């Protein structure tokens, strides 16, 4: 199984289990995997939303900074 398939499966399983913490983590992993591509902002945005839901300010600030550098915020 490729890294992309593993992350995709992890994201799907986290959605099925309503595991917000793992969703934030796996979407950030996907953003890191696709860094520099058109997919990166999508995955960062998803991770940002779930991090906000968790109240994880450290991760939220980190993702906000990355999105700002990509001119997405």
C-alpha positions in Angstrom: 0.0 0.0 0.0 1.4 3.4 -1.0 1.7 6.3 1.4 -1.1 8.1 -0.4 -3.4 5.1 -0.1 -2.6 4.8 3.6 -3.3 8.5 4.3 -6.5 8.2 2.3 -7.6 5.2 4.3 -6.8 6.9 7.5 -8.8 9.9 6.6 -11.8 7.8 5.6 -11.6 5.7 8.8 -11.4 8.9 10.9 -14.5 10.3 9.2 -16.4 7.0 9.8 -15.3 7.1 13.5 -16.0 10.8 13.9 -12.5 11.2 15.2 -11.8 14.9 14.9 -8.3 14.8 16.4 -7.2 12.2 13.9 -8.9 14.0 11.0 -6.9 17.1 11.8 -3.7 15.1 12.0 -4.3 13.0 8.8 -5.3 16.0 6.7 -2.1 17.8 7.9 -0.1 14.7 6.9 -1.8 14.8 3.5 -1.0 18.5 3.1 2.7 17.8 3.9 2.7 15.0 1.4 1.3 17.2 -1.3 3.3 20.3 -0.3 3.8 22.6 -3.3 0.9 21.1 -5.3 -2.6 22.3 -5.9 -3.9 19.8 -3.3 -1.9 21.3 -0.4 -4.3 24.2 0.4 -7.3 21.9 0.3 -5.8 19.5 2.9 -4.5 22.4 5.0 -8.0 23.9 5.0 -9.5 20.7 6.2 -7.0 20.3 8.9 -7.5 23.9 9.9 -11.2 23.4 10.3 -10.8 20.3 12.5 -8.1 22.0 14.5 -10.4 24.9 15.2 -13.1 22.5 16.3 -10.6 20.9 18.7 -9.5 24.2 20.1 -5.9 23.3 19.2 -4.5 26.8 19.0 -0.9 25.7 18.3 -1.8 23.7 15.2 -4.4 26.3 14.1 -1.8 29.1 14.2 0.7 26.9 12.3 -1.8 26.0 9.5 -3.0 29.6 9.4 0.6 30.7 8.7 1.0 28.2 5.9 -2.3 29.1 4.3 -1.4 32.8 4.5 1.9 32.1 2.7 -0.1 30.4 0.0 -2.4 33.4 -0.3 -5.4 31.3 0.8 -6.3 33.5 3.8 
